[in-house]
Amino acid sequence: MVVLVVFLVFLLIQPGISQSNDHDNNTNIHLQSFCGSIAPIHPTNFIKNRNSTLAELRKQLMNEGVLSARAQDLSAGDTVYAAAQCRNYLSKDQCVACFDAGVSVLVKCTAGNGAYTLFDNCFIRYEDFADFYNNPNVVQDGTGTPSSRCGDQSASQPITTFQGVVDDLLTDIRDATPKASNFYVALTREIASDNATVYAIGQCDGNKIPCQNCMNAAYNELNNCLPRTEGWFFDMGCFARYSTTPFFNNNQTTDITSVLKGHSSEVPIIVGTIAGIALFFTIIVMWLVYRKRKKAKEIEQEDLKGAVHYNYKDLQLATNNFGEENILGKGGFGEVFKATLDDNNVVAVKKLHVQHARVKEEFENEVKLISDVHHRNLLRLLGWSSEGSDLLLVLEYMPNGSLDRFLWGSERGTLDWNQRYEIIFGIARGLAHLHNEFHVKIIHRDIKSNNILLTDDFKPKIADFGLARFLPEDETHVSTKFAGTLGYTAPEYALQGVLSDKVDTYSFGVVSLEIISGRRSTEVKSDISSSDYLLEDAWKSYEKKTHMKFIDVTLDLNQHQQEHVMKIIEIALLCTQSPASKRPTMSEVVLMLQDGQSLGKRELTRPTDVHNHERRIHIGSLKNSIVADNVCKNPKQILEANEKLRSERGMPK
């Protein structure tokens, strides 16, 4: 630990360590950095884990020939994952020097749970989630926006010649990098008229398709820099650069002849004589057939903003023909099956049950939207399939299943308070991302405990966001316009159809109370003297300061934890107030949940529950009926919905 502290102090007092290749101009140019804005749960412990991962990365890069490294520290629940990558033309010492320069920037990021820094010679990133290991395009907190930078000087005359040479060079970089075995290419071009040489590289961290997409973007952006003599492009998945100033040695170039199979601009086009008209047409026909087959295969495996289009039969095989033994769960959307793909990856396949008109078009539009959502607390969409009326989603597989299993199911009592708090905090962060941090506001509308899945280390991931329009009517739904579950849904939405992001805030408050109490929202307290549902009981416990009676009996809390729970109960009650304008936004909730944050001056009023004595709705699960009694507000709407539901299902009035 002492060595680590000395190492970091050394970096802080030398923030711009330069390094040289065989060229004096090859210094570490700082291009871009980002410090995350979402605070870790325990900042001191997170910083400690971050520093240990950075030290481990440096240790790996000290080995000869190692130009990329990964490390992680999972101590005390404040997980940190980190990765570093140097350009392939660097020596060991040059790579470490660039890394040290990067760390001197990153150690100044003390408030957020993720950060990255980019130099022309290296890149370092750390996060509290591991997704970016396997998909460098996964972004959080606003990170990952593609960016480019152009030099200040323009090429000398003739500019047209310079632009033509650089365009050919960038074309080869674009085409060859995704095909190179290590996703790295370094090339040079001579400009005879100017007695100059242009140097360029392309480098990816990922598989062929993301690399190709990234390099296409790099080519377009760098062409916009012309006729300036240098340019840089950066995205989470790739890096590209050109310059008339040498930044690697001439003997470090890549032979791309075999990579591009003779189509490089360095290889002259050999024009052969075609012997006979018949041979000519044969070649044309064969080429057309080949292109058609290749195009069909590309469409089948098309990368739809990160989600792969799977073949239906492959998923059918992977789930053993959607066999009962593979069912992970059932819900309003349909069944979820465990599937093992050809590469032995285990995924979850959700088979949607829908009967809407134009549903396939809606489905594909929705997939395009949710496949672009990446967050540590949102379940990732890996792929999709649509064949006729069979609509399938391929999702991350969560071995621990859903949260309700750990609250009142088979694993009840296994979650301690720290784990429960992190689950509450994670749900809040996921919802804040859907509401405010994604380019389109997404309202979940059906937040409940069995829509919260848990990773191996009990981190929460929200499922089924973006799919509410596909939810069919069943015994838990008042009308076709309503897509939610009674007991979790805000009164203004359940009774009046008024939808806003505050509907999710209400549901979050209810789920938080379930996590604290270990009780279902629709469960009446077992005490014979009480007929209160969860929300009503939470309010009374808060009012009377008897919250210990509300907390799950399986929790063994010390004094500090009891005070912490009291604060979370208060936040949950804030989230369940009516009207909706009294509820905080989920971004405000995230701030409230952080350690040391004050709730501020907020008036806390009695929450409104659609189950309480003023608005009591009973769901008859056996007969699929809805009965309203003692309804003081909107009785006509509830009764009409009840009558409509019975009529549609052929039930007696």
N, C-alpha and C positions, 0 to 999 in steps of 0.2 A: 504493500500500500504506500509506503514511504517513497519507493522508487517511482510509483505512478504519479504522486504529487509533485515530485521533483521534475519529472518528465513534462507535466502540464505547465508548471511554472516556467520552465525553460522555453516552452512554446509561446507562452504569453508575452515574454519579453523579447522574442524574436519573431514578429508576426509575418514577415515576408521573406522567408528563406529562399534564396535563389539557388538554382543549380544549373550546371552547364553540361552540354553534350560536347561533341567536338566543335560546336558552334557557340560563340560567345553570346549570341542573341537568344539562345534557348532558355529563357527564364520562365518561372511559374507565373503566368498572367492570370490574375483572379478575374473570372468572368461573371459569376453569379452565386448568391447564397440565399438560403431561406431558413428562418427559424419558425417552428410551429407555434400556433397561438393557443392550443388547448393544453391546459396544464396537466401534468401527471397527477395521479392520486396522491402519492407521497413524494414530493419533489426532491427531498434530500436523498432518499434511497434511489430514486430514478437517476439522479446525476451520478451517484456512486456507480451504479450498474453501467451507465453510459461510458464513464471514464474507463471502466475495466474492459469494455468491448473495444474501445479505441486502442487501448494498450495491446490487446490481443491481435487486432488487425496489424498493428505495427510489427509485432513479433513475427507474424506470418510473412509480411513483406520483406523482412530482413533476410529471408532465404533466397538464394540465388535462383533466378528464373521465375519467381513467383510475382505476378503482376496484378493479381486480383485476390481478394481475401474476404471471408465472412466470419462473423463472430456473434455470440449471443450471451446474455446474462439474464437468468430467470429468477434471480434471488428475491425472496420476500414478495413475490407477486408483481413487482414493478419491472416487467420484462422489457428488455432492450435488444433489438436486432440491428446489426450494422454491417455495411458492406463498403468495400473500397475497390477501385479499379484504376490502374495506371495505363498509359498508352504503351503499346507494345514496343516502341522504339527506345524506351528508357532502360538504363541500366538499373541494377539493384539500388545503388546509392541515390541515383536521380529519382527513382520512384519513392523511396523513403523520404527524400527531401521535399518532394511535392506533398506527400502525405502529411508531413510535419507542418507545412504551411497551411494545409487544409484544417488540421486539428486546431491550430491557433485561431482559426475563425470560428469553428464549431463550439469550442469551450466557452465562447461568449453567449451562446444560446442557453439560457438558464430557465426560461419560463415555459417552454412547450415540450411536448413529448415526441417530437420528431424534428429533423433538420437535415439539410444537405448543403454541400458547398462544391462548386465547380471551378477547377482551374483548367487551363488549356492542356495540361499534362496529366491530370488525374481528377477523380471524382470520389466523394465520400458521402454516405448517407446513413442515418440511423433513425429508427422508428420503434414504437412499442408494439408493432405487429409484424408478422413474418411474411405477409403475402408478396411483398415486392421482391423477395428472394426468387420466387418462381415466375413472377410477372413484373418486370421493372416498370411497366406502364401504370401499375396500380398507384393511385395518388391519394393523398390525404391533406387536409388543412390548406388546400389551395396549391400544393406543390405539383410539379409536373407539367407546367405550361411550357410548350415548346418555345424556344427563344433563339434569336440569331443576333449576331453582332458583326459589323463591317469595319474594316480598317479606315484610316483617315486619308491615306494617299491613293491617288488614281494612277493607273498605269500610264507610261509615256506612250507617245505615238509609235506605230499605228494602233489605236484602240481596238479596231475591228479584229485585227489579228490576235491581239491578246484575249479578247472575249471568246473568239472561236477556239483557241487552244484550251483555255480554262473550261469552257463548256464541254469539250471532248473529254477532258480529264475528269470533270465531275460526273459525266455520264458513266464512265468506266467505274468510278468509285461507287456510284449508285447501284450499278448492275452487278458488280463483283462482290461487294461486301456481304450481302446476304447469302452468297453461294460459297464463300470461303469457309474452310473447315473451322476456323477460329473466329469467324465473323470480324475479321480485321484485314484491311488492305491499305498499303502505302505506295503511292505512285508519284512519278515526276514527269514533267513535259518540258521540252526545250522550246524556247521562242527565239528562233534563229535571227530574226530581224532586230531583236532587241538584245541579243546576247544574254538572255536571262533564262532562269529555270523556275518553274512553278512546282511547289511541293503540295501534296494533298493526302489526307488519310480519311478513312471511314472506319468506325468501330461500333459494334452492337453488343448488347447484353441480352440475349434472348434467342428465340428460334427464328426460322426463316421468314415466316409471314409478317410478324411484327417488325422484324429488321427491315424487310423490303418496304413496308409502309413508312417507317421512320426515315429511311434513306431517300425515299421519294420526296418527302417533305424537306429533307436537308438539301437535296438538289435544287428544288424550287426556291428556297430561301437564299441559298448561296449564290444562285444566278442573279438574284436581285441586288447582290453586292457589287457585281461587275459594273464598271471597269476598275473598281478599287482593288488594290493589290493583295488583300487578305480578307478572310471572312471565317466566322465560326458559326456552327449550328449545334444546339443542344436540346435533347429531349431525354426523359427518364430512360428511354430504351436505346439511345444511340448518340454518337458524337461524330461530327465531321468538320474538317478544317482545310482551307487552302491558303497558301502564302508564297510570295516570291522570296521571302526570307527563309533560309534553310532551318528546319526544326527537327530533322532526322538526317542520318547519313545516307549518302547515295547507295551504299551497299546494303541498306535496310529496306529496299523497295520489294514489292511483291510481284511475282510472276503470275499474271492473271490469264495467260494464254490458255492454259488447260481449264481454268475456272469458267471462262466465257466461251470455251470451245471454238476459238478462232474468230470470235466476233468482236474482239477488242479493236479500238480505233488504232492500236499500234500494229495490228496485223493487216496487211493489204488484202483487199477483196479480190479473190481469184475468180475470174469469170471463165467458166468452162463452156465448151460447145456441147449442146444437147443433141445427141444422135437420134434424129427422127422425131416426127410429130407425135407418134404413138407414145414414145417414152416421155415426152413433155407432158402429155395429158395424164399419163399414169402417175407421174410425180405430183401433178396438181391434185388429182383425186386423192392420193394417199395423204397429201398434206392437209387437205380439207377434213378428211376423216380423223386424222390425228388431232387437229385443232378442236374439232367438235368433241372428241372424247376428253381431251385435256380440259376444255372449258367446262364440260359437265362435271368432271371431278373437282375442279376448282370451286364451282358453285356449291357442290355438295359439302365441301369443307370450308366454305366461305367464312371468313372471320367477320362476324357482325358486331363491330365495335367491341371485340373481345370475346363474344359468345360464338361458339362453333355450331354450325348446323349439322346435327347428327342424323345418320340414317335411322329410320324408324325400326327396321329389322334388327340393326345392331343393338339398339336399346331393348328391344323385345327379347333378344338372346341374352343380354347382360342381366336382365331381371328374371330369367327363367320363365319367359312368357307371362310376366307380371303375376307371378305365382304368389299365393297367400303367404308362403313361408318367407317371402322377401318384403312383405309389407312392414314399413317402419311406423306408419300412422295413417289415420284417416281424418279428414276434416271437411269443411264446407266446399273446398275446391276440388276434392277428390282424394285418391290414395297417393301415398309417397312410398316408393320402393327403393330398397337397397340394390345397387347395381355394381358389378365389377366389369370394367372395360377391358379391352384387349391388352392394354399396357399395365394391367393389374391395379389401376387406380380405382379406388372405391368412391362412388358418387351416390347422390340421391336423385331419383327420377320422380318428378311430380306429374301425375296424369290428371289433367284437368277435365272436369265434367261440366260441359257447357252446352247450351242449346240456343244461344242467341243467333239472330241473323247477322250476317257479315262478321261473325265472330273470328274467323281466321284472319281477316284484315286487322281487326282490333288487336288480336293476339300478337301478330308480327310487329305492329306499331308499338305495343307495350314492351315487347322484347327489346326493340331498338332503344327504348328509353332506359329500362332497368339494367340492361347489359353494360351501360356506361356508368353505373353507380358503383363506386368502390369505396368502401370504408371498413375499418376494422370491426365495427359493430353491426354490419349489415351482411346478410348471407349472400355470397357471391353467386351470380348466375354464370355457369360455365358453358351452357349450350342449350339448344332447343331443337324441336322437331315438330313438324306438322304434316300429317298425312290424312287427308279426308277430315273427319271429325275428331281424330285423335291428336290432341295437342299435348306436347310433353315439354317439361322444363328439366334441364340437367343442372343440379345444384351441388354446392359443397356438401359433403357428408359430415355430419356432426355426431360423433360416436356417443356422446353423453345424452343425446336426445333433447327433449324440451324441458323447460324450467319447471313446469307443473309436476313432473316426475320427482323432483327434489323437494318440492314444497309439501305435497300431500300424497304423493305416489309411493312407489316401491323404494325410493332412495330418501324418503323423508328423514330429516335430522342430520344429514351428512354435510350440509353447508354451514360453515361458521359465519360470524357476523362480517368479517372482512370480505369474504367471498360474496356475501349477499350485497354488501355495499358496492363492491366493484360491479356487480351485475346491474344494480340500479343506476350507477353512474354510466355504465356502458350503454344501457338502453337510452338514457338521456342524450348521450353524445350521438348515437345513431339517428335519433329523431331530429336533433338539431341539424344534422347534416342534410336530411331529407327536406327539412323545412326551409333552411336558410343558406346552406353552403353548396348545394347542387344548383346547376344553372336553371333547373325547372323545379318549382315547389311541388313536392310530392307529399300528399296527406295519406297516411297509411289506412286509417278508418277502422282497423280491426286489431289494435294492440291488445294482446291478452297473454297470459302466461304460457299457453301452449304454442304461441307464435314466437317465443323467445327460445332459441336453441343455444346449447352450450358447447364450447370447444373442449379439448382435452384438459386445459387448465382452467375451465369454468369461466371463460370470458363469454359474454353474451353476443349473439348475432340475431338481429331481427329478421324474421322470415316473412314472405308474402307481401312485401311492400310493392305497390304498383299493380296489384292484382285484384283490388276490391271490385272492379267492374265485372269480373268473371264469377263473383260469388253468387251462387244460386239461392233461391229462397229455401229455407228449411225452418225447423221449429224455433230457431233462435232469431228470426228476422221478421220485423213488423211489416215491411212492405218491400216492393221491388226496388224502390229508390234507396232503401236503407241497406247499407253493407257494413254490418258490424255485429257485435255480440252483446246482448243485453246483460247487464251487470258490469260491463266495462265501458259502455258507450255513454257519452255526454247526453244529458236530458234534451238539450235543444236540437240535437241530431236525431235522437230516437223518437221524439214526440213531434217535432216540427220540420225535420229534414234540413235544418240549417247546418251547413258544413263549413268548417274552417280548421286551421291548424290547431286551434284550441281544443278540438275534439280529441286529437292525439294526446294533448297535455292532460286532459281529464283521464283518459285510459291509462296513461303513464302513472298518474297518482294512484289509481286503483291497484295496478300491478305492484307498485312499490309497497302498498299496504299489505298485499298478499305475501310479498317476500318477507316483510317484517313479522307478520302474524302466523304465517304458515297455513292460512285459511283461504278458502275460495271466496270470491266476492259475493257469490249468491248464497253462501252458507250462513244460516242463522246460528248465532252463538249458542253453544250447547247448554249454557246456564238456563235452567228452567224459568228463572225469573225474568229472562230477557228474550225478546223476539226481534232483536236488532240484526240487520245485515251488517256486513263488514264495515262499510263506510260510516254508518250511523254509530257503530260501536267505537270506531276509531275517534270520531269527534267527541263522544262522551268521555272516553279515556283521556283525551287531550284536555278537555275542559276541567275535569276533576283531578288532573295530574296523576292518574292511576295507570299510566302507560305500561307499567311492568305487567299488568294483567292482560294487556293487548299483545305483548310480544310472544313469539313462538316459544312454547315451554321447552323445546329442545335446545334453545340457545342459553349458554352460560356466559353472562356478560359481566365485565367489571364496571366500576363506577363511570369511568371515562366512556366506555362503550354505551352505557345506558343513556348518558347525556347526548351522545352522538345519535342514537336511535331516536330520541325525542326530537332532535332537530330534523331528521329525515321525515318523521311523521308529520311535523308541521309543514314541511315542503310539500308532502303528498296532499295534505289537506288544502293548501293553497292552490294546488293543481285541480282540485275537484270542486271549486266554488262555482256559483252561478250568480249573475250571467257570465258568459265566456270572457268578457272584457276584464273581469277580476283575476283571471288566471294569468300566470306568467307565460312568456314564450319559452320554448325548450332551450333556447340559447341562454336565457336568464336562469333557467333551472340548472343548467350545467355549471354556471358560475356559483349559484347557491350551494351546490353539492360539494364544491371544492373545499378542502380543508382550510379552515381559518377565514372563510368568506362569511360575511354577515348577511342575514336575510333583509336587512334594511327595515325601514318603517313601512310595514304592509299590514293593512287591516284584514284580519282573518275572520271570515264569517262561516256560518254553518254550511257545509256542502250540501248539494242537492243530489239525491240518489233516485233513480227511477224505480227503485225497490222500496223507498221509504213510505211512511204512512200517507203522504200526500200524493205520491205517484207510484202506486204499487202495481206491478205487472207480473203475473204468474205465467210461466211457460210450462205447458203440459207436454212433456217430451214423449210420453207414451202415445198420445193421440194427436200429436202435432198441432195442438190448439193453442190459441192465445186468448187469455181472459183478463180483462181489466176491471178492477174494483176500486172504489173510493177515489176515483179520478176527479181531481179538482180542476185540472187544466187540460184543454184539448180533448175532452171525452169523445167528441164526435169523430175525430180523426182516428183514435185508437179503435173505436167500435167499427168504423168503416173498414179499416185495415184488417181487423179480425174477420169480418164478414167476407171480405174479398178473398182472404187466404183460404177460408173454408170452402168457398164456392169454387175456386180454382182447383182444389184438391178433391172435389166431389164429396165433401163431408157434409153431414146434416147441419142445418142451422140451429 
